[in-house]
Amino acid sequence: MNGIEIRRVQTRSDLKNFIRFPWRVYENDPHWVPPLIMEMKGKLNRRKHPFFEHGEADYFLARRGEKIVGRIAAILDRNHNEAHREKTAFFGLYESLDDLETARALIGAAEAWGRERGMDRLRGPMNLSMNDECALLLEGFDGPPVVMMPYNPRYYLDLMDKCGLVKAKDLYAFLKGRERKLSPQAEGLLERLRKSGPFSFRTVTRASLQKDALDIAAVYNSGWRKNWGFVPWTDSEIKHMVKNLARFADLDLVIFAEHQGRTVGFAGAFPDFNQVFIKMNGRLFPFGVLKFLAGRRKITGVRAMVFGIVPECMHTGLAYLLYDEFEKAIIRKGYDWCELSWQLEDNQAINHFAVSIGASLYRKYRIYEKKISSGES
């Protein structure tokens, strides 16, 4: 049997193979949502994607003979390492067949890449950073992922363990139906705040979108900076993300909280477009657009993917007021459920908040890591 050869992606043909390889892994998996090919090309474009203003990456394909059997990205995020005073390399976009030799070769390539750059730890998967899709699905394989959440075969977990990777952190996803289930304490707090709270709320418009995007980044960067794995959003990254999502977003589901004219919190949900993307096979053109336009009206739920409050307002009850406005908007639009994701497993405050508004933990994800200092494997 031929051994595994790792080749760096160098040509357009290599890149095409890198992007298309997951179709082989998930060929018979009814829950896999094919990524939009044009979005993947944009993500991997080192000249245009704003991640590469502070990061770098190389992409690798694993071959057995001439047959592609896996892929991986090796990633360096200077903003992460500066924020956490670490020397961490990341791996991401991992896909492979159920073969330990392939997995070890791919992870080994990312380790070597990180060591060449003086890093002492490998962590992942990140696609490309903590502000993007990250982690492997650990529990909850009973259905497709919601928009911008990861999905993978169960055997990936076993491969990571056998490659010497260990748990770095687990992430949680909570699910809530449209019925109101606030705890009595939360209802009482909400009633008091409605009468005396100094906060006002608004939605965004397309005309204000770019300015509002900068406000989102400012709130996020101040409110989340002490969290494990936090990476600050740059202005160009948030503008890029908003530009991409604006094509699909429902702006009625983006709520801003203000105090004396200043943005102090925000909550944003996106319809679960994966319910449409799963039928498009990765292509918008020529017929994908028609499928998208027809399918978006049938979307049943949303993902609450951004929720932030500035530190000085975190213990004022604003979170409940903001969520109340947010939930009303979701119900007005006719959606049946909302996924709140993702949350750090040890963020007790936000996990307690999720339970107090009637959400239930229903999926878990895992980020792995491994020491890669010189002389260690």
Contacts in CASP RR format, 6 or more apart in sequence:
PFRMAT RR
TARGET T0000
AUTHOR 0000-0000-0000
METHOD contacts of the structure
MODEL  1
MNGIEIRRVQTRSDLKNFIRFPWRVYENDPHWVPPLIMEMKGKLNRRKHP
FFEHGEADYFLARRGEKIVGRIAAILDRNHNEAHREKTAFFGLYESLDDL
ETARALIGAAEAWGRERGMDRLRGPMNLSMNDECALLLEGFDGPPVVMMP
YNPRYYLDLMDKCGLVKAKDLYAFLKGRERKLSPQAEGLLERLRKSGPFS
FRTVTRASLQKDALDIAAVYNSGWRKNWGFVPWTDSEIKHMVKNLARFAD
LDLVIFAEHQGRTVGFAGAFPDFNQVFIKMNGRLFPFGVLKFLAGRRKIT
GVRAMVFGIVPECMHTGLAYLLYDEFEKAIIRKGYDWCELSWQLEDNQAI
NHFAVSIGASLYRKYRIYEKKISSGES
1 64 0 8 1.000
2 64 0 8 1.000
2 65 0 8 1.000
3 64 0 8 1.000
3 65 0 8 1.000
3 101 0 8 1.000
4 62 0 8 1.000
4 63 0 8 1.000
4 64 0 8 1.000
4 69 0 8 1.000
4 101 0 8 1.000
4 102 0 8 1.000
4 105 0 8 1.000
5 62 0 8 1.000
5 63 0 8 1.000
5 64 0 8 1.000
5 65 0 8 1.000
6 60 0 8 1.000
6 61 0 8 1.000
6 62 0 8 1.000
6 63 0 8 1.000
6 105 0 8 1.000
6 106 0 8 1.000
6 109 0 8 1.000
7 14 0 8 1.000
7 60 0 8 1.000
7 61 0 8 1.000
7 63 0 8 1.000
8 14 0 8 1.000
8 58 0 8 1.000
8 59 0 8 1.000
8 60 0 8 1.000
9 15 0 8 1.000
9 18 0 8 1.000
9 58 0 8 1.000
9 59 0 8 1.000
9 60 0 8 1.000
9 61 0 8 1.000
14 59 0 8 1.000
14 61 0 8 1.000
15 41 0 8 1.000
15 44 0 8 1.000
15 59 0 8 1.000
17 61 0 8 1.000
17 68 0 8 1.000
18 44 0 8 1.000
18 59 0 8 1.000
18 61 0 8 1.000
18 71 0 8 1.000
18 93 0 8 1.000
19 37 0 8 1.000
19 40 0 8 1.000
19 41 0 8 1.000
19 44 0 8 1.000
20 37 0 8 1.000
21 61 0 8 1.000
21 68 0 8 1.000
21 70 0 8 1.000
21 71 0 8 1.000
21 95 0 8 1.000
22 32 0 8 1.000
22 34 0 8 1.000
22 35 0 8 1.000
22 95 0 8 1.000
23 34 0 8 1.000
24 68 0 8 1.000
24 97 0 8 1.000
25 95 0 8 1.000
25 96 0 8 1.000
25 97 0 8 1.000
25 153 0 8 1.000
26 32 0 8 1.000
26 34 0 8 1.000
26 153 0 8 1.000
29 153 0 8 1.000
31 141 0 8 1.000
31 142 0 8 1.000
31 143 0 8 1.000
31 144 0 8 1.000
31 145 0 8 1.000
31 151 0 8 1.000
32 144 0 8 1.000
32 151 0 8 1.000
32 278 0 8 1.000
33 144 0 8 1.000
33 145 0 8 1.000
33 151 0 8 1.000
33 274 0 8 1.000
33 277 0 8 1.000
33 278 0 8 1.000
34 277 0 8 1.000
34 278 0 8 1.000
34 280 0 8 1.000
34 281 0 8 1.000
34 282 0 8 1.000
35 277 0 8 1.000
35 282 0 8 1.000
36 277 0 8 1.000
36 280 0 8 1.000
36 282 0 8 1.000
36 283 0 8 1.000
36 284 0 8 1.000
37 282 0 8 1.000
37 283 0 8 1.000
38 284 0 8 1.000
39 244 0 8 1.000
42 48 0 8 1.000
42 49 0 8 1.000
43 49 0 8 1.000
43 127 0 8 1.000
43 128 0 8 1.000
43 132 0 8 1.000
44 57 0 8 1.000
44 59 0 8 1.000
46 52 0 8 1.000
46 56 0 8 1.000
46 57 0 8 1.000
49 128 0 8 1.000
49 240 0 8 1.000
50 234 0 8 1.000
50 236 0 8 1.000
50 237 0 8 1.000
50 239 0 8 1.000
50 240 0 8 1.000
51 77 0 8 1.000
51 128 0 8 1.000
51 129 0 8 1.000
51 237 0 8 1.000
53 234 0 8 1.000
53 236 0 8 1.000
54 77 0 8 1.000
54 78 0 8 1.000
54 79 0 8 1.000
54 234 0 8 1.000
55 75 0 8 1.000
55 76 0 8 1.000
55 77 0 8 1.000
55 78 0 8 1.000
55 79 0 8 1.000
56 75 0 8 1.000
56 76 0 8 1.000
57 73 0 8 1.000
57 74 0 8 1.000
57 75 0 8 1.000
57 76 0 8 1.000
57 128 0 8 1.000
58 73 0 8 1.000
58 74 0 8 1.000
58 113 0 8 1.000
59 71 0 8 1.000
59 72 0 8 1.000
59 73 0 8 1.000
59 74 0 8 1.000
59 93 0 8 1.000
60 71 0 8 1.000
60 72 0 8 1.000
60 73 0 8 1.000
60 74 0 8 1.000
60 106 0 8 1.000
60 109 0 8 1.000
60 110 0 8 1.000
61 68 0 8 1.000
61 70 0 8 1.000
61 71 0 8 1.000
62 68 0 8 1.000
62 69 0 8 1.000
62 70 0 8 1.000
62 71 0 8 1.000
62 72 0 8 1.000
62 96 0 8 1.000
62 102 0 8 1.000
62 105 0 8 1.000
62 106 0 8 1.000
63 69 0 8 1.000
64 102 0 8 1.000
69 96 0 8 1.000
69 97 0 8 1.000
69 99 0 8 1.000
69 102 0 8 1.000
70 95 0 8 1.000
70 96 0 8 1.000
70 97 0 8 1.000
70 102 0 8 1.000
70 106 0 8 1.000
71 93 0 8 1.000
71 94 0 8 1.000
71 95 0 8 1.000
71 96 0 8 1.000
71 106 0 8 1.000
72 91 0 8 1.000
72 92 0 8 1.000
72 93 0 8 1.000
72 94 0 8 1.000
72 106 0 8 1.000
72 107 0 8 1.000
72 109 0 8 1.000
72 110 0 8 1.000
73 91 0 8 1.000
73 92 0 8 1.000
73 93 0 8 1.000
73 94 0 8 1.000
73 110 0 8 1.000
73 127 0 8 1.000
73 128 0 8 1.000
74 89 0 8 1.000
74 90 0 8 1.000
74 91 0 8 1.000
74 109 0 8 1.000
74 110 0 8 1.000
74 113 0 8 1.000
74 114 0 8 1.000
75 89 0 8 1.000
75 90 0 8 1.000
75 91 0 8 1.000
75 92 0 8 1.000
75 126 0 8 1.000
75 128 0 8 1.000
75 129 0 8 1.000
76 89 0 8 1.000
76 90 0 8 1.000
76 114 0 8 1.000
76 117 0 8 1.000
76 119 0 8 1.000
77 88 0 8 1.000
77 90 0 8 1.000
77 126 0 8 1.000
77 128 0 8 1.000
77 129 0 8 1.000
77 231 0 8 1.000
79 231 0 8 1.000
79 232 0 8 1.000
79 234 0 8 1.000
80 86 0 8 1.000
80 88 0 8 1.000
80 90 0 8 1.000
80 129 0 8 1.000
80 130 0 8 1.000
80 229 0 8 1.000
80 231 0 8 1.000
81 87 0 8 1.000
81 88 0 8 1.000
83 225 0 8 1.000
83 229 0 8 1.000
83 230 0 8 1.000
83 231 0 8 1.000
83 232 0 8 1.000
84 229 0 8 1.000
84 230 0 8 1.000
86 121 0 8 1.000
87 118 0 8 1.000
87 119 0 8 1.000
87 120 0 8 1.000
87 121 0 8 1.000
88 119 0 8 1.000
88 120 0 8 1.000
88 121 0 8 1.000
88 122 0 8 1.000
88 123 0 8 1.000
88 369 0 8 1.000
89 110 0 8 1.000
89 111 0 8 1.000
89 113 0 8 1.000
89 114 0 8 1.000
89 117 0 8 1.000
89 119 0 8 1.000
89 121 0 8 1.000
89 122 0 8 1.000
89 123 0 8 1.000
89 372 0 8 1.000
90 122 0 8 1.000
90 123 0 8 1.000
90 124 0 8 1.000
90 125 0 8 1.000
90 126 0 8 1.000
90 128 0 8 1.000
90 129 0 8 1.000
91 106 0 8 1.000
91 107 0 8 1.000
91 110 0 8 1.000
91 122 0 8 1.000
91 123 0 8 1.000
91 124 0 8 1.000
91 125 0 8 1.000
91 126 0 8 1.000
92 110 0 8 1.000
92 124 0 8 1.000
92 125 0 8 1.000
92 126 0 8 1.000
92 127 0 8 1.000
92 128 0 8 1.000
93 125 0 8 1.000
93 127 0 8 1.000
94 106 0 8 1.000
94 125 0 8 1.000
94 156 0 8 1.000
96 102 0 8 1.000
96 103 0 8 1.000
96 106 0 8 1.000
96 156 0 8 1.000
96 159 0 8 1.000
98 153 0 8 1.000
98 155 0 8 1.000
98 159 0 8 1.000
100 159 0 8 1.000
100 162 0 8 1.000
100 163 0 8 1.000
103 159 0 8 1.000
103 160 0 8 1.000
103 162 0 8 1.000
103 163 0 8 1.000
104 162 0 8 1.000
104 163 0 8 1.000
107 122 0 8 1.000
107 163 0 8 1.000
107 165 0 8 1.000
107 370 0 8 1.000
108 163 0 8 1.000
110 122 0 8 1.000
111 122 0 8 1.000
111 370 0 8 1.000
111 372 0 8 1.000
111 377 0 8 1.000
114 122 0 8 1.000
114 372 0 8 1.000
115 372 0 8 1.000
115 373 0 8 1.000
115 374 0 8 1.000
119 372 0 8 1.000
120 371 0 8 1.000
120 372 0 8 1.000
120 373 0 8 1.000
121 369 0 8 1.000
121 370 0 8 1.000
121 371 0 8 1.000
121 372 0 8 1.000
122 165 0 8 1.000
122 369 0 8 1.000
122 370 0 8 1.000
122 371 0 8 1.000
122 372 0 8 1.000
123 168 0 8 1.000
123 367 0 8 1.000
123 368 0 8 1.000
123 369 0 8 1.000
123 370 0 8 1.000
124 134 0 8 1.000
124 135 0 8 1.000
124 168 0 8 1.000
124 367 0 8 1.000
124 368 0 8 1.000
124 369 0 8 1.000
125 134 0 8 1.000
125 135 0 8 1.000
125 136 0 8 1.000
125 150 0 8 1.000
125 367 0 8 1.000
125 368 0 8 1.000
126 132 0 8 1.000
126 134 0 8 1.000
126 367 0 8 1.000
127 133 0 8 1.000
127 134 0 8 1.000
127 150 0 8 1.000
129 231 0 8 1.000
130 229 0 8 1.000
130 230 0 8 1.000
130 231 0 8 1.000
131 231 0 8 1.000
131 233 0 8 1.000
131 237 0 8 1.000
132 148 0 8 1.000
133 148 0 8 1.000
133 149 0 8 1.000
133 150 0 8 1.000
134 150 0 8 1.000
134 171 0 8 1.000
134 365 0 8 1.000
134 367 0 8 1.000
135 150 0 8 1.000
135 171 0 8 1.000
135 342 0 8 1.000
135 365 0 8 1.000
135 366 0 8 1.000
135 367 0 8 1.000
136 150 0 8 1.000
136 152 0 8 1.000
136 156 0 8 1.000
136 157 0 8 1.000
136 160 0 8 1.000
136 365 0 8 1.000
136 366 0 8 1.000
136 367 0 8 1.000
136 368 0 8 1.000
137 145 0 8 1.000
137 150 0 8 1.000
137 151 0 8 1.000
137 152 0 8 1.000
137 363 0 8 1.000
137 364 0 8 1.000
137 365 0 8 1.000
138 157 0 8 1.000
138 170 0 8 1.000
138 364 0 8 1.000
138 365 0 8 1.000
138 366 0 8 1.000
139 363 0 8 1.000
139 364 0 8 1.000
140 362 0 8 1.000
140 363 0 8 1.000
140 364 0 8 1.000
141 154 0 8 1.000
144 151 0 8 1.000
144 274 0 8 1.000
144 275 0 8 1.000
144 278 0 8 1.000
145 151 0 8 1.000
145 274 0 8 1.000
146 173 0 8 1.000
146 272 0 8 1.000
146 274 0 8 1.000
146 303 0 8 1.000
146 339 0 8 1.000
146 341 0 8 1.000
147 270 0 8 1.000
147 271 0 8 1.000
147 272 0 8 1.000
147 273 0 8 1.000
147 274 0 8 1.000
147 277 0 8 1.000
147 303 0 8 1.000
147 305 0 8 1.000
148 270 0 8 1.000
148 303 0 8 1.000
148 305 0 8 1.000
149 173 0 8 1.000
149 303 0 8 1.000
149 339 0 8 1.000
149 341 0 8 1.000
149 342 0 8 1.000
149 365 0 8 1.000
150 365 0 8 1.000
157 366 0 8 1.000
160 368 0 8 1.000
163 370 0 8 1.000
164 370 0 8 1.000
165 368 0 8 1.000
165 369 0 8 1.000
165 370 0 8 1.000
166 368 0 8 1.000
166 369 0 8 1.000
166 370 0 8 1.000
167 366 0 8 1.000
167 367 0 8 1.000
167 368 0 8 1.000
168 366 0 8 1.000
168 367 0 8 1.000
168 368 0 8 1.000
168 369 0 8 1.000
169 228 0 8 1.000
169 229 0 8 1.000
169 344 0 8 1.000
169 345 0 8 1.000
169 346 0 8 1.000
169 366 0 8 1.000
169 367 0 8 1.000
170 345 0 8 1.000
170 364 0 8 1.000
170 365 0 8 1.000
170 366 0 8 1.000
170 367 0 8 1.000
171 341 0 8 1.000
171 342 0 8 1.000
171 343 0 8 1.000
171 344 0 8 1.000
171 345 0 8 1.000
171 364 0 8 1.000
171 365 0 8 1.000
171 366 0 8 1.000
171 367 0 8 1.000
172 341 0 8 1.000
172 342 0 8 1.000
172 343 0 8 1.000
172 344 0 8 1.000
172 345 0 8 1.000
172 351 0 8 1.000
172 361 0 8 1.000
172 363 0 8 1.000
172 364 0 8 1.000
172 365 0 8 1.000
173 339 0 8 1.000
173 340 0 8 1.000
173 341 0 8 1.000
173 342 0 8 1.000
173 343 0 8 1.000
173 361 0 8 1.000
173 362 0 8 1.000
173 363 0 8 1.000
173 364 0 8 1.000
173 365 0 8 1.000
174 339 0 8 1.000
174 340 0 8 1.000
174 341 0 8 1.000
174 343 0 8 1.000
174 351 0 8 1.000
174 354 0 8 1.000
174 355 0 8 1.000
174 359 0 8 1.000
174 360 0 8 1.000
174 361 0 8 1.000
174 362 0 8 1.000
175 337 0 8 1.000
175 338 0 8 1.000
175 339 0 8 1.000
175 340 0 8 1.000
175 359 0 8 1.000
175 360 0 8 1.000
175 362 0 8 1.000
175 363 0 8 1.000
176 337 0 8 1.000
176 338 0 8 1.000
176 339 0 8 1.000
176 340 0 8 1.000
176 354 0 8 1.000
176 357 0 8 1.000
176 358 0 8 1.000
176 359 0 8 1.000
176 360 0 8 1.000
177 336 0 8 1.000
177 337 0 8 1.000
177 338 0 8 1.000
178 330 0 8 1.000
178 331 0 8 1.000
178 334 0 8 1.000
178 335 0 8 1.000
178 336 0 8 1.000
178 337 0 8 1.000
180 327 0 8 1.000
181 357 0 8 1.000
181 358 0 8 1.000
182 190 0 8 1.000
182 320 0 8 1.000
182 356 0 8 1.000
182 357 0 8 1.000
182 358 0 8 1.000
183 355 0 8 1.000
183 356 0 8 1.000
183 357 0 8 1.000
183 358 0 8 1.000
185 356 0 8 1.000
186 320 0 8 1.000
186 356 0 8 1.000
186 357 0 8 1.000
189 317 0 8 1.000
189 320 0 8 1.000
190 320 0 8 1.000
190 321 0 8 1.000
190 324 0 8 1.000
193 317 0 8 1.000
193 318 0 8 1.000
193 320 0 8 1.000
193 321 0 8 1.000
194 321 0 8 1.000
197 321 0 8 1.000
198 259 0 8 1.000
198 260 0 8 1.000
199 257 0 8 1.000
199 258 0 8 1.000
199 259 0 8 1.000
199 264 0 8 1.000
199 318 0 8 1.000
199 321 0 8 1.000
199 322 0 8 1.000
200 257 0 8 1.000
200 258 0 8 1.000
200 259 0 8 1.000
200 261 0 8 1.000
201 255 0 8 1.000
201 256 0 8 1.000
201 257 0 8 1.000
201 258 0 8 1.000
201 321 0 8 1.000
201 322 0 8 1.000
201 325 0 8 1.000
202 255 0 8 1.000
202 256 0 8 1.000
202 258 0 8 1.000
203 251 0 8 1.000
203 252 0 8 1.000
203 254 0 8 1.000
203 255 0 8 1.000
203 256 0 8 1.000
203 329 0 8 1.000
204 212 0 8 1.000
204 251 0 8 1.000
204 254 0 8 1.000
204 256 0 8 1.000
205 251 0 8 1.000
206 246 0 8 1.000
206 251 0 8 1.000
209 242 0 8 1.000
209 246 0 8 1.000
209 251 0 8 1.000
210 239 0 8 1.000
210 242 0 8 1.000
212 254 0 8 1.000
212 256 0 8 1.000
213 238 0 8 1.000
213 239 0 8 1.000
213 241 0 8 1.000
213 242 0 8 1.000
214 235 0 8 1.000
214 238 0 8 1.000
214 239 0 8 1.000
215 256 0 8 1.000
215 263 0 8 1.000
215 266 0 8 1.000
216 233 0 8 1.000
216 238 0 8 1.000
216 242 0 8 1.000
216 266 0 8 1.000
216 306 0 8 1.000
217 232 0 8 1.000
217 233 0 8 1.000
217 234 0 8 1.000
217 235 0 8 1.000
217 237 0 8 1.000
217 238 0 8 1.000
218 263 0 8 1.000
219 263 0 8 1.000
219 264 0 8 1.000
219 265 0 8 1.000
219 266 0 8 1.000
219 308 0 8 1.000
219 309 0 8 1.000
219 310 0 8 1.000
220 233 0 8 1.000
220 306 0 8 1.000
220 308 0 8 1.000
221 232 0 8 1.000
221 233 0 8 1.000
222 310 0 8 1.000
222 311 0 8 1.000
223 308 0 8 1.000
223 309 0 8 1.000
223 310 0 8 1.000
223 311 0 8 1.000
223 314 0 8 1.000
224 230 0 8 1.000
224 308 0 8 1.000
225 232 0 8 1.000
227 344 0 8 1.000
227 347 0 8 1.000
228 344 0 8 1.000
228 346 0 8 1.000
245 270 0 8 1.000
248 270 0 8 1.000
248 271 0 8 1.000
248 273 0 8 1.000
248 296 0 8 1.000
249 270 0 8 1.000
250 269 0 8 1.000
250 270 0 8 1.000
250 271 0 8 1.000
250 333 0 8 1.000
252 329 0 8 1.000
252 332 0 8 1.000
252 333 0 8 1.000
253 268 0 8 1.000
253 269 0 8 1.000
253 270 0 8 1.000
253 271 0 8 1.000
253 302 0 8 1.000
253 326 0 8 1.000
253 329 0 8 1.000
253 330 0 8 1.000
253 333 0 8 1.000
254 266 0 8 1.000
254 267 0 8 1.000
254 268 0 8 1.000
254 269 0 8 1.000
255 266 0 8 1.000
255 267 0 8 1.000
255 268 0 8 1.000
255 322 0 8 1.000
255 325 0 8 1.000
255 326 0 8 1.000
255 329 0 8 1.000
256 263 0 8 1.000
256 265 0 8 1.000
256 266 0 8 1.000
257 263 0 8 1.000
257 264 0 8 1.000
257 265 0 8 1.000
257 266 0 8 1.000
257 309 0 8 1.000
257 313 0 8 1.000
257 318 0 8 1.000
257 321 0 8 1.000
257 322 0 8 1.000
257 325 0 8 1.000
258 264 0 8 1.000
259 313 0 8 1.000
264 309 0 8 1.000
264 310 0 8 1.000
264 312 0 8 1.000
264 313 0 8 1.000
264 318 0 8 1.000
265 308 0 8 1.000
265 309 0 8 1.000
265 310 0 8 1.000
265 313 0 8 1.000
265 318 0 8 1.000
265 322 0 8 1.000
266 306 0 8 1.000
266 307 0 8 1.000
266 308 0 8 1.000
266 322 0 8 1.000
267 304 0 8 1.000
267 306 0 8 1.000
267 307 0 8 1.000
267 308 0 8 1.000
267 322 0 8 1.000
267 323 0 8 1.000
267 325 0 8 1.000
267 326 0 8 1.000
268 304 0 8 1.000
268 305 0 8 1.000
268 306 0 8 1.000
268 307 0 8 1.000
268 326 0 8 1.000
269 302 0 8 1.000
269 303 0 8 1.000
269 304 0 8 1.000
269 305 0 8 1.000
269 326 0 8 1.000
269 330 0 8 1.000
269 338 0 8 1.000
270 302 0 8 1.000
270 303 0 8 1.000
270 305 0 8 1.000
271 296 0 8 1.000
271 299 0 8 1.000
271 301 0 8 1.000
271 302 0 8 1.000
271 335 0 8 1.000
272 299 0 8 1.000
272 300 0 8 1.000
272 301 0 8 1.000
272 302 0 8 1.000
272 303 0 8 1.000
272 339 0 8 1.000
273 292 0 8 1.000
273 296 0 8 1.000
273 299 0 8 1.000
275 295 0 8 1.000
275 298 0 8 1.000
275 299 0 8 1.000
275 300 0 8 1.000
275 301 0 8 1.000
276 291 0 8 1.000
276 292 0 8 1.000
276 295 0 8 1.000
276 296 0 8 1.000
276 299 0 8 1.000
277 292 0 8 1.000
279 291 0 8 1.000
279 295 0 8 1.000
280 288 0 8 1.000
280 291 0 8 1.000
280 292 0 8 1.000
284 292 0 8 1.000
299 335 0 8 1.000
300 335 0 8 1.000
300 336 0 8 1.000
300 337 0 8 1.000
301 335 0 8 1.000
301 336 0 8 1.000
301 337 0 8 1.000
301 338 0 8 1.000
301 339 0 8 1.000
302 330 0 8 1.000
302 335 0 8 1.000
302 337 0 8 1.000
302 338 0 8 1.000
302 339 0 8 1.000
303 338 0 8 1.000
303 339 0 8 1.000
303 341 0 8 1.000
304 326 0 8 1.000
304 338 0 8 1.000
304 339 0 8 1.000
304 340 0 8 1.000
304 341 0 8 1.000
305 341 0 8 1.000
307 319 0 8 1.000
307 322 0 8 1.000
307 323 0 8 1.000
307 340 0 8 1.000
309 318 0 8 1.000
309 319 0 8 1.000
309 322 0 8 1.000
319 353 0 8 1.000
320 357 0 8 1.000
323 353 0 8 1.000
323 357 0 8 1.000
327 338 0 8 1.000
327 357 0 8 1.000
330 338 0 8 1.000
338 359 0 8 1.000
340 354 0 8 1.000
340 359 0 8 1.000
341 363 0 8 1.000
342 365 0 8 1.000
343 350 0 8 1.000
343 351 0 8 1.000
343 354 0 8 1.000
344 350 0 8 1.000
345 351 0 8 1.000
345 364 0 8 1.000
351 361 0 8 1.000
354 361 0 8 1.000
355 361 0 8 1.000
END
